[in-house]
Amino acid sequence: MAGVVLKDVVKVYENGLKVVDRFNLDIADREFVVLVGPSGCGKSTTLRMIAGLEEVSSGTISIGERVVNDVAPKDRDIAMVFQSYALYPHMTVYENMAFALKLRNVPKPIISEKVQRAAKVLMITHLLERKPKALSGGQRQRVALGRAIVRDPKCFLFDEPLSNLDAKLRVEMRAEIKQITMSLNATTVYVTHDQEEAMTLGDRVVVMKDGITQQVGSALEIYNHPVNRFVASFLGSPPMNFFKGVLTQSGGRLFFDEGTGKLPIAGWAGAELQARVGQEIVMGVRPEAMSDKTNARFTTEDNQLEMKVTLVQPLGHRMDVSLATTIHPRSVAQVDSYVRVHPGEVMPIFFDMARVHFFEAGENGRKVVRNSN
């Protein structure tokens, strides 16, 4: 295996559209890195440049110790798994998995050994004589994985490989991909628009928007300490709630004035926010940091707002409760399923002020102060 390094990589199409802008990333040997972001953010283009399927406009890409900008895809020693599986319909599973090795003139006994070993790992040995049309979506995905595994590449590249599967199978395959790449000690670059996939799979996650890297870090680091509102809203389900307000001061204490009520600023944030008193600011709150009085572990007399329940969505062990004030009509709290909550009801909602985030005003406002968790 080998690491992958992208340095100042830019991709501009002939019409002048810049889809990747000065992308820098150093992927360590055996690391699993996930590129995540909305459609059109440049993540798949970046992956295709690593694979050699797209030319680099400027910058360099290295696999191992070799710069591969001018190296043909077949000579980069990578294996790519596509969203569409890309299996040959006229070939059996065995023939699909063996095809790339045959092109390299690998001896038949070695091909057989590699295919059988990969099939055993993927639990598809009993499918080797079938053709793709006789397989389920999950089985086809395993064959596509097997075709990549038998090549023993320096790097595995995955381009949204689970998008065509149903929700249950997607979760199962996600776990299998992680386990397989760990057992192979594989360097892996994985592209997805699914933030849950990104958080569960990646050793590190790269959040992209408009071709620009927004933040790189572990899933928990990005979830707990997003650098701006875009990252904060993209990772997490339901997404983070945002409340516009003004910082005020009274009796030597700082407060966030939402417009219908005031919430006390925790001591850890006071020093850094002091200079912003009187200014507009955005408070970000994860759904799990808002709760009713019965369920909240963070109730005090003054960390609450009166909010109206607009929608209740039972999810088994919890409910997502949509809430509104007269100023902020949309926010979501997570409440235990045993709590009796009804649309139209007005109730006090408590905020865990130790876990809130503060951002500059604006859609992509940057993080103002690092929260304490």
C-alpha positions, -999 to +999 in steps of 0.1 A: +000+000+000+010+037-002-001+071+008-017+097-016-007+133-017-026+161-035-008+194-036-025+226-049-047+206-072-070+226-095-095+214-120-109+239-146-130+228-176-127+243-210-157+265-205-139+281-176-158+264-148-135+257-118-148+226-100-118+220-077-098+249-063-063+245-047-071+211-031-044+200-006-045+167+013-019+142+026-034+108+030-013+084+050-005+048+041-035+026+052-057+056+061-094+057+052-103+092+040-139+102+030-146+132+008-181+144+015-202+173+004-234+183-016-238+174-053-215+195-075-189+202-047-160+186-066-156+155-046-161+130-074-139+151-098-111+150-072-114+112-069-114+109-107-082+130-109-065+106-084-076+077-107-064+094-138-099+096-154-097+134-153-067+155-161-053+179-135-053+215-146-026+224-121-010+210-090+004+175-084-010+141-073+014+115-059+007+079-051+035+064-030+066+084-039+056+089-076+039+119-091+012+104-113-002+135-132+010+120-166+006+084-157-022+064-174-049+051-151-039+015-157-004+022-145-013+040-113-018+008-093-052+018-080-085+000-080-118+019-083-153+008-073-181+027-090-217+035-081-229+015-111-208-016-103-196-017-140-198-054-142-196-072-176-230-088-181-218-116-204-192-128-179-196-149-147-187-135-113-154-154-115-146-140-149-155-104-138-132-107-108-104-123-129-106-100-159-080-074-149-055-101-139-059-118-172-051-085-190-019-084-170-011-120-181-011-133-145-008-171-145-041-189-142-032-207-108-024-173-092-056-158-107-077-187-092-060-183-058-067-146-057-103-148-068-111-177-044-095-158-015-114-126-023-146-145-028-142-161+006-137-128+023-168-114+006-188-146+012-196-149-026-179-182-033-212-198-041-219-171-067-188-175-088-205-193-117-235-169-119-238-139-142-246-104-129-282-105-140-288-133-115-274-113-086-290-089-061-277-053-058-258-062-027-242-092-044-232-072-074-216-047-051-196-075-034-184-086-069-173-051-077-154-051-044-139-085-052-127-073-086-108-045-068-094-067-040-078-092-064-056-066-079-038-059-046-036-021-055-017+006-037-050+025-032-087+018-033-110+044-047-148+043-040-172+066-059-205+065-040-206+027-041-237+023-019-260+048-035-280+022-054-288+000-024-317+001-001-313+016+034-308-016+053-284-031+029-265+002+027-258+000+064-247-036+062-224-030+032-209+001+049-198-021+078-184-047+054-164-022+034-148-008+066-139-043+079-125-054+046-103-023+041-091-027+077-082-063+072-063-055+040-045-026+056-057-006+025-052+031+018-087+042+008-103+073-006-141+072-005-166+097-020-201+101-007-228+128-003-242+108+027-229+125+059-238+094+080-215+072+057-188+098+061-189+099+098-190+061+103-164+051+077-136+077+077-105+079+098-106+115+085-134+134+068-129+161+042-159+184+039-161+202+005-182+230-009-180+247-043-147+229-050-131+242-018-121+222+012-140+236+042-126+213+070-105+182+075-105+161+106-120+131+124-158+128+123-162+137+159-138+167+157-158+181+128-191+173+144-182+189+177-161+218+164-172+228+129-153+258+115-183+275+099-221+273+095-219+252+063-199+224+080-221+227+111-253+223+090-239+195+068-228+170+094-255+158+117-290+144+113-312+162+120-289+191+112-279+218+136-304+245+145-295+281+140-309+311+160-300+347+150-298+371+179-278+397+197-253+395+226-264+415+256-250+421+290-269+425+323-257+423+359-222+414+348-235+384+328-237+378+290-269+367+274-279+356+239-311+375+231-332+354+207-359+380+205-385+361+225-362+353+254-327+354+267-303+325+273-272+328+295-238+325+279-217+298+296-185+310+313-162+292+289-174+315+261-178+348+280-142+361+276-141+356+238-176+370+233-173+400+255-161+422+226-192+413+206-218+427+230-244+445+210-236+427+178-257+402+159-245+367+162-258+332+153-261+305+179-260+269+167-275+241+187-276+204+180-310+187+184-296+166+212-287+198+231-324+209+232-349+191+253-381+192+273-378+195+311-386+159+318-357+146+297-332+174+300-301+169+321-291+205+318-321+224+332-317+257+351-341+285+358-329+306+329-317+284+301-351+279+284-373+294+257-410+290+253-415+272+220-445+258+201-445+222+189-453+221+151-445+185+143-437+152+161-418+125+143-416+092+162-384+072+155-386+043+179-362+051+208-367+089+203-388+115+186-377+145+165-399+174+177-401+204+154-404+237+173-410+273+167-408+307+183-424+338+167-389+347+153-375+313+145-401+291+129-379+260+124-358+240+148-357+204+160-352+188+194-346+152+202-370+139+229-373+104+244-402+085+229-420+081+262-426+119+265-461+130+256-458+158+231-485+171+208-485+196+179-498+230+189-486+226+225-464+254+239-437+242+263-404+253+278-374+240+259-341+238+277-308+245+260-275+229+270-255+261+269-222+242+274-227+226+240-239+255+219-218+271+190-215+307+180-210+319+144-206+351+126-238+364+109-243+352+074-250+319+056-214+307+058-203+326+089-172+313+106-171+299+141-165+326+166-155+306+197-146+269+202-172+253+225-161+234+256-170+198+246 
